[in-house]
Structure formats: structure tokens, C-alpha cells
Amino acid sequence: MAGRPTVAAATLVAAFVLSSAPGATAHSAVRTHGPDPAPIVSAPPSASAAAVSDWCANTTPDAHQYENGDYRYHAIYAHPADRASRLAALGGELDAAAFGASSLIEGEYGRAIRFDVGTPCGPGQLDISDVRLPFTEAQLAALATATHTATFDAVSEALRRQGFQVAPNDAGIDQLTSLTENYVVWLDGPAPAGSCGQGTALLDPTRSETNLNNFGGKLALIFRNGRDFCGADVVRHEIGHNLGALQPDAPNTTDGVHCNDAFEDTMCGWESPKVAGGPFNGLYFDYGNDDYWDPPQGAPLGWWTLNLSRFLCQDANCNRPPSVRRVPASQGEQEETGRTLKGVGDRRARDRSAGHIRAGAKRRGRAHGRSARHRARKRGHRPRAARFGRAR
């Protein structure tokens, strides 16, 4: 908008790593980092990530919506123009991956990734849009062998043209502050070789409600691993980038967006040491609480941390309408039809059994507008896309 600065943007073309100048200024941005590599061995699905066998698409505008807050993730299944949609068969798997991504945060901190939920088959099911891309499978294959951001950029542009509010590189700050929805997108087509996902990564260390990572318009793009998709740990990793993990001020990083202190940490790279014998990216959401999540019982860190994010519910049950919740007699566990949430007690017990006690591992204490847009999108009366776009 007139008189307001635009967000500085840069394209990162190096795979997996991002080089950042130390002490990045507030409101500077890197729109996307290179594709994240596929894990050698996939982590076993958590109990809370069991596939929903009766998932179905939400085809009726305005119906079945569960209002759990304005700042949330909408799910999209995207497929090539010359291939039939497989959403009916894969919807349960995608539902499981999304809520499996959230379950680790729920267990560690009692918080949850807020998703757009509600379908005719269940008020707590993931609402997934079915998008036919304007590219053939061959065209997607060609993009996958081009620059490291070619696939990401093409999918972003296609979604923007279909009315999804994915922010462009040249979006003004006023445009970003009006966006309350991020997107997790599963691409059912060719993607960069050996990669599992790619996400918008913004560099803004300010501890403020107006931090760029605290607004919508971001994209977490998930790729296939064979015929199936990369799993919940990848979804959580890319969403972590969207929400601002990591910032260059974090002590345990060499590239500014990934940590390097625990192989099992959601946001760490392959070169990180194994600390608990667990799966890659699959056990912790900030091991030691010194990079991207404030210590729960210590002084806050000196830069943006994800516990400040509006996209993470304060209530771990925010995606589970009361009508589908039930609390069993077994201690430390809550269950909901189709999903199970392990309590903090279970998480700590598992950590102890792995020989890792988090408290002693590291030093702590370092010095209704959205609803209307949602209904419009489902009717097909989409807002004009010229204002919005996605990352390069």
C-alpha cells in the first residue's frame, strides 16, 4: 500500500542450507530456503497420528466448519492437470500427518498447531481443498530439475491464481498483516529429487506480536516419498519454518534456519548428534529450549520464539470439538475419536527411558473476517489474487 515499505525478499538457491548475515534487521525476509532432504528411515507413526478411515471432503460451502480461531492452517491436496485426484483415497493419510505433526508439540508443551477442521464425516477432521494444478506431470518433472525453488514458486503462483491468499515477495507489510491463514500443501506429483518438503522462511527476530512470522500467507509444501507422502515430522518441520524457526540469533545453528544440536530435534539437520537414539526430527520441538522455544520454567530467549505464535493454540484440544472429546480413566492420556493425545507425563517418561533428562541436558534461561474469506473460497468466489502471492 502507498507509503508503506515492502518486505525485502531474497531467493535461496542452495539446497537445504541458508546463509544469513548475523544480526538480521527486523522485518527483513528470506522467502524460502532450499528443499529439505527426505529421511533415510521414516519415523513410526505416533498413536495420535492413526489414519482416519472415514475421512471425507467438505464439499458443502459454509457447512461443518469448526471455529477454533482466526490464525490457522488450511490444508490443500494439489495434483497435476493430467492426473486424477487421489484425495478420496489419501485424505485419511493427510489428516493423520497433520495431526501427527501437532501431537509432538501437544505432548511437550500442551499447545497445538491450529488447523482448519470440519467435514461432513467429522467435526474434528482436517478440511482439505482439492486443487488441480495448471501443470502436467511432465511439466512438474521439468520444474523439479530446474532451480531449487522452481517447484515451490510454480505451486505458489498456481494457488495464488486460484484465490488462495499466499503472500507474494513484494507484499507490503499492510498486506501481510491482513492475512490470517497459512497453507500446508501436499503435492501429488514430481518434486526435487531426494527432498521431502520446502517452506517459507522469514527472518525477523523481533519479539513482537507484529513479527512477520505471526501473520499468514505462508506455504509449507510437502512432497511425495514414492507413491506416499513424507510424514508428520516433515509437516511439522516445514510449518516450523513458516512460524519462524530458526532465527540467526539462535546459538545452535550454522545456517540460520536449522539447528545442529540434536538429530531428533524437529528443526535440526542430518549432521546433528544423536542424543536419544530416536528418529530424525521426531522427538523434540527445540531440544534444550535454547533455539526456538522459550524455556517453560526459565527466562525467555532474546529473539523470536515459536511459543509466541498465534498459529499455535494455547489449548492442545483446539482442533478437537468438545463433541468428539472424551477423557478416559487412564492417567496422563486424553483420547478423541480417531486420534489419541499423549500427555506431558507420557512424553517425560519416554525421555527418561531413552536416557535423556531434558532439564539437565543444556543451559536454560538464556540472557470474523477470516471466516467470511473461508466461506468465499469454498463457494468458488475467491478474492482477486493480484495482491497476494508466495515466496521465491
N, C-alpha and C positions, 0 to 999 in steps of 0.2 A: 504494500500500500504506500501511497505517497508520503514522503517524509520519514519513512522508517527503513532501517537497514535491512539488507537481505542477509541470509545465513551464508557465511563463507563455506564453500564446498570444494572438496578435492576428490579425485578418483584414485583409489588404491589399486594397483595392478599386480602387486606381489602376492602370490598365493599364501594364505594362512597368516602371514605376519604383516603388521602395520608399523611403520616407522613414524614416530611422532616427536616433535620438538618438545623438550621438557618445559614444564610451566606453561602449558597451553592457556591462552587467554579465554576468559569467559565468553560463551556464545560463539566460539569457533567450532567448526564441524567437519568431520570426515564422514562422508555419506555412506560408504560401505567399505568393508575390508574384504580381502580375498576369500575364496571358498574355504570352508573348514573341512579337514580331511575326514574320510569315513573311518570309523573304528575298526580295528582288526577283528575284534571279537565283540559282538553286541552284548550289552548287559541283559541279564534275565529280567523279564517284566516284573514290576513290583505288584504286590497284591492289589493295590489301588488302581492298577492300570489294566485290569482284566477287560478284554474286548467286550463291547456291548452287542449282544447278538440280535437285539430287536431295534437297533438304531434305524431311524428313517429321516428323510429330508423334510425340512419345513417349507412346504410349497404354498401355504396359505398366508398372504400378507396380513400383518397385524396380529396373527394368532400365535398362541403358545409362547409368547415372549415372557421371560422372567427378568424383571427389572432388578438387577443386582448392583447397579452403579453406572455412572457415565463413562468412566475410563476403563476400557476393556478391550479384549482381543476378539476380532471376528475371524472365523475360520473359512478358508477357501480351498476347494479342490480344483486344480487347473489342469486341463488336458489338451493335447494337440487337436487342431481342427479336423484332421483326417483320422482320428481315433475316437471310438465311442467312449463315453464316460463310464468309469468303473465305480462311481461314488456309491451306488447302492450296495455293492459288494464290499467296499473298503471303508464305508462310513464308521463302522464299529471300531476298526483299527485306528482310524484317525482320532475318534473320540477317546480311545484308550491312551494314545500317545499324548494328547493334550493334557488330560488329567493326570497321567503318569508324570509328565513334566512338572506339574504343580505339586505332586504329592511329596517330593523331597523337601520343598520349602514349607509345606504344611507340617511335616513331621519335625523339622528343625526349629521353626520359628512360630508356628501357629498362624502363618499367613498363607495366601493363595494367589496364584495368577488369576485375575478376573477374566472370565470368558463370556462371550455371548452364548447363552444357553436357552433351550426350549424348543422341542419339536413335537409333532403330533403323537410320537411314541414315548415321550417322557419329558417332564419339565426340567430335568437336570441333564438332558442330553445336549451335546455340542451342536450348535446351529452352524451348518456348513453350507456355503454357497457353491454351486456347481458352475464353473466358468469354462467356456470353450474358448481357447486362445486363438488368435488370428494366424498362428504359425502351424505348419505341418510338422510331422515328426522329423522329417529330413531337415527342415529349416531350424528346428531346435537343436538338432545334432550339429549343424554348422555353427550355431551360436556357441555351443558348448566347447568348441575347439578354437574359438576366437579369443578375445581378451578375457581376463579373469572376471570382469563384471558384465560381459555381454549378455549372458542369460538373465542375470538379475535385472539389468537395465531394460531388457525387452519385456520381461514379465511385468515389471513395474509400469511401463508405458501402456501395456495392454490393459492392465487393471484400471489405470487412470482413465483410459478411453471408455471403459465400461462403467465409469461413475464411482469407483471406489476411491476414497479420499486418501490416496497415497501421495505424500508431500513431494514436490519437485525440489531439485537442487537450488533453484532460485527463489524458493518460497520466502516471503518476508516473515519477520518474526510475528507480525499480527496474524498472518495466515496459519502459522504453526500453533499459536495459542488458541485458535478456534477449533482445533482438531482433538477429538477425544477417543478416537478408535485407531488401534493398531491392527495389523493383519498377520496371521500365521497362514502360510500358503504351502500346500503340498503340490509339487509339480510332478505330474504323472507323465513324464517324457524325458528325453535325453538331457543330461546335465554335465557339468565339468567332471572329467574323469577323476575317480578316487576321492570325490567330495561328497559330503553329506548335507551341507547347508551353507547359507550365507545370509547375513543380516545387516541392517542399517546400524552403523556405529557412530554416535555423535560424541565429540569431545567437548564437554562442558563440566568443569569440576565444581561449579558453584553450588553450595548447599542452600538451595532456594527452591521455593515452590514453582518459580518460573524457569527452572533449569530446563534446557531444551529436551532432555530425556524424559521430562514429566508431561509431555504433550504427545498427541497421536500422530498419525501419518506414516508410521514406520512399518517396515516389512521384514518378517522372518520367513525366509524361503527354505523349504525342506525338500531334499532330493531323494530319489529312489536309491535303494540298495538291492540291485537285482530287480525283481518284479514287485517287491515290497518296499516300503519306505523306511528310511532311517528312523530310529525310535525316539522315545521320550527324552533321553538325555540330550539328543541333538536339538529337539524342540526347545528344551529349557536353555541350552547354550545360546541359540540364536535369539531367543527372547531376552536372555541376559544382556546380549549386546544392545538390543533395542532400548533396554531400560537404563543403560549407561555403564555396564561393566566391561572393562575396567577403565578408569581414568589414569592418565600418565603419572599422577602423583602417587599411585599405589606402590608400595615398596617391593612387592614380589611380581614384577613384570619386566620383561625385556623388550616388548613390542608395543606397549601402551594399551592393548585391549585384551590380552590373555595373561593369566597368572602362570607362575612357574614353580610353585612350592608344593603341589600335591597332584599327583596323577589322577586321583579320584575326585578332584575339585571340578565342578561343572565348567568353570571358565578357564581351566589350565590346559597347556599344550602337552603333546606327547613326551617331550623331553623332561617333564617334571618327575621328581622322585615319587616312588610308590610309598605311601605312608600307612596304608591299612590293608593292602592286598585285595582291594576291591576293584570294580570295573572302572574303566576310563570314563571320567566326567560323571560318575554315577553315585557318589556317596556324600558329597559335601557341596553346600552353596556358600562359599567362602570359608575354606579351611583356616581356622585360627582367627577369623573375624578381623583381619587387618588390611584387606584389599578393597572389598566392595560391599560389605555389610557391617554396620556398627556392632561392636561387642554388646550382646544383650545386657550384660551387667557391668559395663565399663564405659569409659569416656568415648564420645563419638569421634570418628576419624575426621580428618581435616579437609575432606573433599566429598564430592557427591557419592552417596551410597544407595544401594537399591532398596533398603528398608524405608527410604523417603518417598518411594514411587507411589503415585496414585493408582497405578495399574496392578498393585498388589493389595488385595483385600486385607483389612485388619482381622477379619473373621475367616478362618480356614474353611468354613462351610458356605462361603458366599455363592458358590456355584451349585449348591445343593438346596433347592427349595425345601422349606420345612415339611411339606407333604411327603417327601421321599427320604427324610432322615429318620434314622432310629438309632438309639444308643443301647447296645447290648450290655449284659451284666459283666462281661469280661473286662478286666481293668486295663486302662490305657489304650482302648480301641474304640473307634466310632465306625459304624457301618451305614452305608446308604445303598439302595438297590443298584446293583451293577458295579459299585465301587466300594473300596474299603480304605479308610484313612487311618494309618498307623499314628499313634500318639507320640508325643515327645519322649515319654518313658521308654517306648519300644526303640526309638532311634538311639537313645543314650545306651540302652542295653546292648544294641548291636555294635555300637562303637567300642564299648568295653570288651565285648567278646572278640573284637578284632585287635585287641591290644592297644587301642588308641584312646586316650583320655584327653578330650579336647581342651579342657581347662588348663592343662599343664603343657600343651604342645607348643604354644607360642606366646610371645609377649602380647598382652592385651592393654587396652587403654592408651593407644597412641593418641603424643600430643596431636427442563425436559427437552432441550434442543436436540440432543443426541438421539433420543427415541424417535423424533419426527424424521430425522435423516435416515434412521434404520428402516422405518416403515416405507419411506420413499424408495429406498434401494430395493426392497423386496417387491414393491409394485412394478419396478422397472422404470419409474420416473426418477431418474438419477440426476443429481446436481451436475451442472456443467463441470467438466474435468479440467478446464484450462488453468484454473488456479492451483490445482493440486497435481503432484507427480511423485516420483520416487527417485531414490538415490542413485547416484553414479559412483 
